[in-house]
Amino acid sequence: MLIKKGIGKMNAHYTWAFEYFENNFDKEKGNYRILDVGAAASPWAIDWLTHIADVFTDPKYIEKFNDKDIKVFRVNIEDSLEWDEILEDVKKNGKFDFVICSHTLEDLNNPSITCKMINKIGKA
């Protein structure tokens, strides 16, 4: 099993997720879809992500995704009306295999909207 090399102390508690990814998805074939919701500033699973959803206030957050072929959805995750592009993607391509929302919900005024949407768009 190949756990992400160089995983820092801060990210050590995500080992279970990397194990899940490695056991369920083929990185070489890229036959999976992983979305990170609300972590554009510091996505801990950037090497596995295929999509990210967040409101970006600083262009430097988007730059790091350009060379990784990560689709970026610019969305206010607290507003159910702003999830249309993601819902269209799910309608066209199926649910995401895995949705990450880490260290985000506690910062939201209305996390229930984000939780509801995550359950609509993700398998795990």
C-alpha positions, 0 to 999 in steps of 0.5 A: 500500500502506498500512503502519500509520502511526506505526509505532514504532522498536520495531515497525519489524521487523514491517513485513513482517507489516503488508504481508502483512495488507494484501495478504491481508486486507480490513480493511473487510470484516473477512473474516479471523481473526488470533490473537495468542498470549501478547502481551496486555500489548503486542500490536504488531498490535492494529489487525489482531487479531480474537482474543488468547490469554493468561493475564491477570493484570492487568485493564488488559490486557483493557480495551484489547480492549473497544473493538476487538471482539477476542475474548479467550481466557484460556488458559495457552498452556503447557498443552495442556489449556487450549486447548479453547475455542480448538480449539472455535472452530477447529472451528466457524469454521475455522483462523485465517488468521494466528497471531502469537506474538512475543517469547513462546516464549523466556519459556516453560518448555515452548514445544513445546506452544505451537508444536504448538497454533499449528500445529493452529489456524493457516493461517499 
